[in-house]
């Protein structure tokens, strides 16, 4: 059976469940790790996180994609957490149920409803009496600035607050009656006329997968900038880095390219002459490694250079 078509550019309500009602989060360390991955994936794929809530066996996200790469963003996020989860419990198999669900949102009329629906999820589940009391949602961090600065420094609520009328508007919204989301065709949240127009305007460009090559062409970053910067930082030539003669430099280059650019493990393997699994093993090893001051300096330098790249 063919997979449902997606429009990957715009505002989306994304839902993902644990496979077979599997508990995705059993402790706070796992929840914090997921949020770190969420921030890293958002940065890598130029995705804005408006609102989120982590439940026991599922997650809700309200995201805005600035490039047509929702599938890549979610594949990176869920895939990285699945690797971490399976390693934690020494298990194999799927962590998340099938594909995630995503719903394109009609911004002007229905954005407020989705924000309210996501924030109210713990209330509907009977966990808390008021959404502001739930610890693992964006609303809680928004109300506790010091905690947000310490644990969620990547989160920016400005866009969401602007769309709901600021903090006062958000407060009024959450005091309202819990909404029932008007889902159209199982893929849209909005009016049927709007959904029909979106389908008609985008039918030829609807896609299940956006290739990494296409995304690179529209321009997230130039991977050679990373390679040259890492080579310079470690005192290595580019040829030495690519061929593995400077092992440390190559490891850090793989890590940064995998985290900060749209290149996946397969494409990185081709570029560096490695298998996909060797790339993933290297990235995972450095992900859990405590960074030295020198290494953090290199990472910050590369991110600054990448932010100024024009492709």
ZAMARGU-4260 file (C-alpha; in steps of 0.2 Angstrom, whole numbers, plus 5000, padded with zeros to 4 digits):
<rodrens>
0) 5000/5000/5000 | 5007/5017/4995 | 5011/5029/5010 | 5001/5045/5012 | 5007/5060/5003
5) 5014/5074/5013 | 5016/5093/5010 | 5032/5096/5020 | 5033/5115/5020 | 5023/5125/5033
10) 5016/5123/5050 | 5013/5105/5056 | 5005/5096/5071 | 5016/5080/5072 | 5011/5065/5083
15) 5022/5050/5086 | 5018/5035/5097 | 5028/5021/5105 | 5027/5005/5095 | 5014/4993/5103
20) 5010/5006/5117 | 5029/5006/5122 | 5033/5018/5135 | 5045/5031/5127 | 5050/5039/5143
25) 5052/5031/5160 | 5063/5044/5168 | 5068/5062/5167 | 5085/5058/5160 | 5077/5051/5145
30) 5065/5066/5143 | 5080/5078/5144 | 5089/5068/5131 | 5075/5068/5119 | 5073/5087/5121
35) 5092/5089/5117 | 5089/5079/5101 | 5074/5089/5097 | 5084/5105/5098 | 5099/5098/5088
40) 5087/5091/5074 | 5078/5108/5073 | 5095/5117/5071 | 5101/5105/5058 | 5085/5106/5047
45) 5081/5124/5050 | 5065/5119/5059 | 5056/5131/5072 | 5048/5122/5087 | 5033/5131/5092
50) 5025/5120/5105 | 5028/5102/5112 | 5023/5090/5125 | 5031/5073/5130 | 5018/5060/5136
55) 5023/5043/5142 | 5020/5034/5126 | 5018/5047/5113 | 5024/5065/5109 | 5015/5080/5101
60) 5025/5094/5092 | 5019/5110/5083 | 5033/5113/5071 | 5036/5126/5057 | 5047/5119/5042
65) 5057/5133/5033 | 5062/5120/5020 | 5053/5105/5013 | 5061/5093/5025 | 5049/5088/5038
70) 5052/5070/5034 | 5071/5072/5036 | 5069/5081/5052 | 5058/5068/5060 | 5068/5054/5054
75) 5083/5061/5062 | 5074/5065/5078 | 5065/5048/5080 | 5080/5038/5073 | 5093/5045/5085
80) 5081/5043/5100 | 5077/5025/5095 | 5096/5021/5095 | 5098/5029/5112 | 5083/5020/5119
85) 5088/5003/5113 | 5105/5005/5119 | 5099/5010/5136 | 5088/4994/5138 | 5099/4983/5128
90) 5085/4979/5116 | 5082/4978/5097 | 5067/4982/5087 | 5056/4997/5083 | 5054/5010/5096
95) 5041/5021/5087 | 5024/5015/5079 | 5025/5015/5060 | 5026/5032/5053 | 5023/5048/5063
100) 5007/5057/5059 | 5008/5075/5053 | 4994/5087/5049 | 4997/5103/5039 | 4989/5118/5049
105) 4978/5132/5042 | 4988/5146/5050 | 4976/5160/5052 | 4961/5152/5059 | 4967/5136/5067
110) 4984/5139/5074 | 4977/5144/5091 | 4967/5128/5092 | 4982/5117/5089 | 4992/5126/5103
115) 4978/5124/5115 | 4975/5106/5110 | 4994/5101/5113 | 4996/5110/5129 | 4980/5102/5136
120) 4985/5085/5132 | 4991/5081/5150 | 4975/5088/5157 | 4964/5076/5145 | 4975/5062/5151
125) 4971/5066/5169 | 4989/5069/5174 | 4987/5087/5180 | 4972/5099/5182 | 4980/5113/5173
130) 4992/5113/5158 | 5004/5125/5166 | 5008/5112/5179 | 5014/5098/5167 | 5033/5097/5169
135) 5037/5091/5151 | 5029/5103/5140 | 5035/5119/5131 | 5022/5129/5142 | 5031/5124/5158
140) 5048/5130/5152 | 5040/5146/5145 | 5034/5149/5163 | 5050/5145/5171 | 5064/5155/5162
145) 5078/5150/5173 | 5074/5131/5169 | 5072/5135/5151 | 5089/5144/5150 | 5097/5129/5159
150) 5089/5114/5150 | 5081/5121/5134 | 5092/5136/5128 | 5088/5132/5110 | 5069/5135/5112
155) 5062/5151/5105 | 5044/5155/5110 | 5043/5172/5101 | 5035/5166/5085 | 5022/5156/5095
160) 5018/5170/5107 | 5016/5183/5092 | 5003/5172/5084 | 4993/5169/5100 | 4994/5187/5106
165) 5008/5186/5118 | 5008/5179/5136 | 4991/5187/5140 | 4983/5179/5124 | 4991/5162/5128
170) 4983/5163/5145 | 4966/5167/5139 | 4968/5153/5126 | 4972/5140/5139 | 4957/5145/5149
175) 4945/5142/5135 | 4936/5125/5132 | 4947/5111/5125 | 4945/5111/5106 | 4941/5097/5094
180) 4953/5098/5080 | 4944/5099/5063 | 4955/5086/5053 | 4951/5086/5034 | 4957/5071/5023
185) 4967/5064/5038 | 4981/5076/5033 | 4975/5094/5036 | 4968/5105/5051 | 4957/5118/5044
190) 4943/5122/5032 | 4939/5109/5019 | 4939/5123/5006 | 4957/5128/5011 | 4962/5109/5011
195) 4955/5107/4993 | 4965/5123/4987 | 4981/5117/4995 | 4979/5100/4987 | 4975/5107/4970
200) 4990/5119/4970 | 5003/5107/4976 | 4997/5090/4969 | 5012/5089/4957 | 5024/5093/4970
205) 5017/5082/4985 | 5031/5070/4990 | 5034/5056/5002 | 5052/5059/5003 | 5063/5074/4999
210) 5080/5069/4993 | 5095/5075/5003 | 5103/5081/4986 | 5088/5092/4983 | 5089/5100/5000
215) 5107/5103/4998 | 5104/5112/4982 | 5091/5124/4990 | 5104/5128/5002 | 5106/5123/5021
220) 5125/5124/5021 | 5140/5119/5011 | 5148/5103/5018 | 5166/5109/5012 | 5165/5123/5024
225) 5164/5111/5038 | 5178/5100/5031 | 5190/5114/5028 | 5187/5122/5045 | 5189/5106/5054
230) 5205/5102/5045 | 5212/5119/5049 | 5207/5117/5067 | 5216/5101/5069 | 5231/5106/5058
235) 5227/5093/5045 | 5226/5093/5026 | 5209/5090/5018 | 5216/5074/5010 | 5222/5068/5026
240) 5205/5071/5034 | 5195/5063/5020 | 5206/5047/5019 | 5207/5045/5038 | 5226/5049/5040
245) 5221/5061/5054 | 5209/5050/5064 | 5204/5063/5077 | 5200/5076/5064 | 5190/5064/5053
250) 5180/5058/5068 | 5175/5076/5073 | 5171/5081/5055 | 5159/5066/5053 | 5151/5071/5069
255) 5148/5089/5064 | 5143/5085/5047 | 5130/5072/5053 | 5123/5084/5066 | 5123/5101/5057
260) 5120/5097/5039 | 5107/5087/5029 | 5120/5074/5024 | 5115/5057/5031 | 5126/5042/5036
265) 5125/5034/5019 | 5131/5050/5010 | 5144/5053/5023 | 5150/5035/5021 | 5152/5038/5002
270) 5161/5054/5005 | 5174/5047/5017 | 5175/5029/5011 | 5166/5021/5026 | 5151/5011/5029
275) 5135/5019/5035 | 5136/5009/5051 | 5154/5015/5054 | 5148/5033/5052 | 5134/5030/5064
280) 5145/5022/5077 | 5157/5037/5076 | 5144/5049/5078 | 5136/5040/5093 | 5153/5039/5102
285) 5156/5057/5101 | 5138/5062/5105 | 5141/5054/5122 | 5158/5060/5125 | 5162/5074/5137
290) 5169/5088/5126 | 5185/5097/5131 | 5187/5116/5130 | 5197/5114/5114 | 5183/5104/5106
295) 5169/5115/5111 | 5179/5130/5104 | 5180/5121/5087 | 5162/5117/5087 | 5157/5135/5091
300) 5169/5141/5077 | 5162/5130/5064 | 5144/5134/5069 | 5148/5153/5067 | 5156/5150/5050
305) 5141/5139/5045 | 5128/5153/5050 | 5137/5165/5037 | 5137/5153/5023 | 5128/5158/5007
310) 5126/5143/4995
</rodrens>
